[in-house]
Amino acid sequence: MTLHVLDVESRDVSAEALGLVVNAETPLPLAELTITHGDDTVTLGVLGASHAVTASLAGRRITEQVSCDAVRAGGRPLPASDSARGYRFDSTTDVVDRTHLEQTADWLRRQATEVDGWICGAFPGDNTALTALTATRDPSGGWAWRTWHLYPGDKGGVIVKTRSRWLP
């Protein structure tokens, strides 16, 4: 089971505070999942309502962190897209109503409990406050991963989705 009910308040409480940093030291996760394919690995980490990914392939390594600490760690505010040397990152931020937020949270919880390669961290205070990640081996030989960050509000919430691909 890779659904983790965390007994810690989330550090990132707003989508607007998120940033992206690549190839920086990643903080210790609250929960993590490592997926292995031969000697290659990808580790998906849930931070305080944010994420860190470390992927290795054929002796090469990349890290990605989306968090409120990413800018201070040398990154920049969360971009809609970014790319460099075999790495591609895309993000979307959607303001949604409460029903959509709850349906998304329920789907992500099911994925994490029923499907291999998923991890979900649920934070106290609201059943929709969570971060979820999944990764697969890319058909071209690299790694691909997706993340969801759900931020509940009074009448709805915000969902930040990211999609990354690394083909070194």
Solvent accessible surface area in square Angstrom, and as a share of the most:
residue,aa,sasa,rsa
1,M,176,0.79
2,T,28,0.16
3,L,26,0.13
4,H,62,0.28
5,V,119,0.68
6,L,19,0.10
7,D,146,0.76
8,V,62,0.35
9,E,125,0.56
10,S,28,0.18
11,R,148,0.54
12,D,3,0.01
13,V,115,0.66
14,S,36,0.24
15,A,12,0.09
16,E,148,0.66
17,A,51,0.40
18,L,3,0.02
19,G,0,0.00
20,L,5,0.03
21,V,10,0.06
22,V,45,0.26
23,N,97,0.50
24,A,25,0.20
25,E,153,0.69
26,T,32,0.19
27,P,59,0.37
28,L,169,0.84
29,P,44,0.28
30,L,80,0.40
31,A,10,0.08
32,E,96,0.43
33,L,37,0.18
34,T,70,0.41
35,I,36,0.18
36,T,87,0.51
37,H,98,0.44
38,G,67,0.65
39,D,144,0.75
40,D,20,0.10
41,T,40,0.23
42,V,0,0.00
43,T,32,0.19
44,L,0,0.00
45,G,3,0.03
46,V,0,0.00
47,L,12,0.06
48,G,8,0.08
49,A,6,0.05
50,S,2,0.01
51,H,0,0.00
52,A,8,0.06
53,V,0,0.00
54,T,34,0.20
55,A,0,0.00
56,S,32,0.20
57,L,14,0.07
58,A,91,0.70
59,G,86,0.82
60,R,143,0.52
61,R,151,0.55
62,I,8,0.04
63,T,3,0.01
64,E,1,0.00
65,Q,5,0.02
66,V,0,0.00
67,S,4,0.02
68,C,30,0.18
69,D,35,0.18
70,A,0,0.00
71,V,68,0.39
72,R,184,0.67
73,A,49,0.38
74,G,67,0.64
75,G,24,0.23
76,R,108,0.39
77,P,97,0.61
78,L,39,0.19
79,P,15,0.09
80,A,77,0.60
81,S,47,0.30
82,D,40,0.21
83,S,66,0.42
84,A,55,0.43
85,R,223,0.81
86,G,39,0.38
87,Y,9,0.04
88,R,110,0.40
89,F,0,0.00
90,D,46,0.24
91,S,14,0.09
92,T,72,0.42
93,T,76,0.44
94,D,58,0.30
95,V,130,0.74
96,V,24,0.14
97,D,89,0.46
98,R,70,0.26
99,T,82,0.48
100,H,88,0.39
101,L,0,0.00
102,E,65,0.29
103,Q,114,0.51
104,T,20,0.12
105,A,0,0.00
106,D,64,0.33
107,W,90,0.32
108,L,0,0.00
109,R,55,0.20
110,R,116,0.42
111,Q,35,0.16
112,A,3,0.03
113,T,61,0.36
114,E,129,0.58
115,V,67,0.38
116,D,138,0.72
117,G,17,0.17
118,W,12,0.04
119,I,0,0.00
120,C,0,0.00
121,G,0,0.00
122,A,3,0.03
123,F,9,0.04
124,P,54,0.34
125,G,88,0.85
126,D,40,0.21
127,N,84,0.43
128,T,0,0.00
129,A,15,0.12
130,L,2,0.01
131,T,0,0.00
132,A,0,0.00
133,L,0,0.00
134,T,10,0.06
135,A,5,0.04
136,T,83,0.48
137,R,69,0.25
138,D,13,0.07
139,P,139,0.88
140,S,81,0.53
141,G,30,0.29
142,G,1,0.01
143,W,1,0.00
144,A,27,0.21
145,W,3,0.01
146,R,78,0.28
147,T,0,0.00
148,W,17,0.06
149,H,0,0.00
150,L,4,0.02
151,Y,14,0.05
152,P,45,0.28
153,G,39,0.37
154,D,149,0.77
155,K,179,0.76
156,G,8,0.08
157,G,8,0.08
158,V,27,0.16
159,I,4,0.02
160,V,0,0.00
161,K,80,0.34
162,T,5,0.03
163,R,140,0.51
164,S,1,0.01
165,R,105,0.38
166,W,11,0.04
167,L,46,0.23
168,P,61,0.39
